[in-house]
Amino acid sequence: MPIQQFDDDFENLPVQSTTKSAAAAAPAVSTKTHTQKPVENEEEETPKPKVSDDEDLATDFDDEKVYARTGQLNQCRPDKGKAARFAFIPKDWFAPQTAKNHFIETLDGKDVKKGRYRCLTPMGANAEPQFCCVAVDKDGDVEVVALVVRYTNADPVSGKYVKDAEGNWPPIEFEIQFVRLSQFNMRQIKKLPDEDSDPFKIDIVMTNAEGRAFGYEFNRKSNAPRWMGDQAKIDEVKAAAQKFIKDNGRKLRSKLGQKLNLTEWKALLSKRVGESKIENLEEL
Ligand SMILES: [Zn+2]
């Protein structure tokens, strides 16, 4: 009976003093009860208040919250014909992240699976092409992902905020999201601020590129990020951003594609059916 043996030795173990005194103060009972919950934890059952269910639970197919998942990092991008207004979070909170990726289609059972996978070739112009680039006969694409403050109550078409009848700006509503940028997008955004400013100090409106089947355009909407208007909002944004900053930005970094070693790359490419076209990458 090894367990009872343990209980017999209980008093001699270097346990916390509270436990010891409780055990000492306890009346002589069988060793069995020593291991059970103290009696004072068994609270009397209090009658539960009757919860009224008159909350407004109405929804619709445009209702964002139906599609949101708790803790999910959503992508900042406009729907067709709409605008997405955002500002980058300060880079000293968490810097934008970059890596090269390949977009590979593999056969997963009967289904074609599209994936974004981290290129093995280091970034930079002088890097020696590694296995993945050689095998698919294409360089990895540079991508940047960054945490942004997405303004969720700016005008959905113009990205503007308009004053109310009393001449006040509406308080901003926001969500921390991530934006995915190509090399081309980076160049576009770099040009937006004034000379003495930088892309972290402006509000940007992202729209679908006109005359092209895919891609986005970026325009400056304000010379100062609207969310930085007051300290309370800054604190609120900072608190909301923390869950994506922690763990070295794990959630954001995962948007740069799956990291594979050479063996894993070989296994992946053995199931390859093609390379995803950029037009089809929106869902990735
Ligand atoms: Zn590569």
Residues whose N, C-alpha, C, O or C-beta is under 5 A from the ligand:
A	BS01	ZN	C119 L120 T121 C132 C133 K138 G140
